[in-house]
Amino acid sequence: MSWLVLVLSGVLEAVWATALGKAEGFHRPVPTITFFVALTCSMAGLAYAMRSLPTGTSYAVWVGIGAALTVTYAMVTGDEVFSLLKVVLLVGIVGCVVGLKLLP
């Protein structure tokens, strides 16, 4: 259960990071509200997962998922330039996250 919550929290990290970028200094209400709700849920999920998973692994997985999804979303929507090298590096991040899950 902790791993599922951790993965969902990583997805929410991508949501709040994207919303923060679109909030324009907290001057746009919908992205600002999205940011605070997603941030709260993401942190709560990370805290829950850390009760039974190692802190370093939990944090690395949470950040890795969030970073990979944030960059992927930005490239898909055109907010960031697509690059094959970026895709290769994102695959590396995801591979490292999976590797951390597989280690005892």
C-alpha positions, -999 to 999 in steps of 0.1 A, spaced: 0 0 0 29 24 8 43 20 -26 10 28 -43 6 59 -21 42 70 -29 36 67 -67 4 87 -65 22 113 -44 48 115 -71 21 121 -97 7 148 -75 42 164 -73 41 168 -110 6 184 -107 17 209 -81 49 218 -99 30 224 -132 3 244 -114 30 265 -96 45 274 -130 10 284 -143 0 303 -112 20 334 -122 31 343 -87 -2 331 -72 -21 357 -92 -42 331 -111 -68 315 -88 -73 281 -104 -37 271 -107 -30 285 -73 -57 264 -57 -46 234 -77 -10 240 -64 -20 241 -27 -44 211 -29 -19 189 -48 10 200 -26 -9 191 5 -20 157 -8 15 150 -22 33 158 10 7 139 31 12 108 8 50 111 10 48 113 48 25 83 49 48 62 27 79 71 48 63 55 78 71 21 63 96 28 35 132 41 39 133 79 38 160 81 11 143 57 -12 109 73 -7 122 107 -14 142 96 -45 112 78 -60 88 107 -52 112 133 -68 120 110 -98 83 104 -106 75 141 -102 104 153 -123 99 128 -151 62 136 -154 66 173 -151 92 174 -180 71 149 -200 40 170 -196 58 202 -205 72 186 -237 39 172 -247 21 205 -243 48 224 -260 59 244 -229 93 229 -232 112 219 -263 112 182 -272 146 165 -273 156 129 -278 184 134 -253 158 146 -227 137 115 -234 168 92 -229 176 110 -196 140 107 -184 141 70 -192 172 68 -170 154 85 -141 125 61 -145 149 32 -146 166 43 -114 133 47 -97 123 11 -107 157 -1 -96 152 14 -61 118 -4 -59 134 -37 -68 162 -35 -43 156 -52 -9 
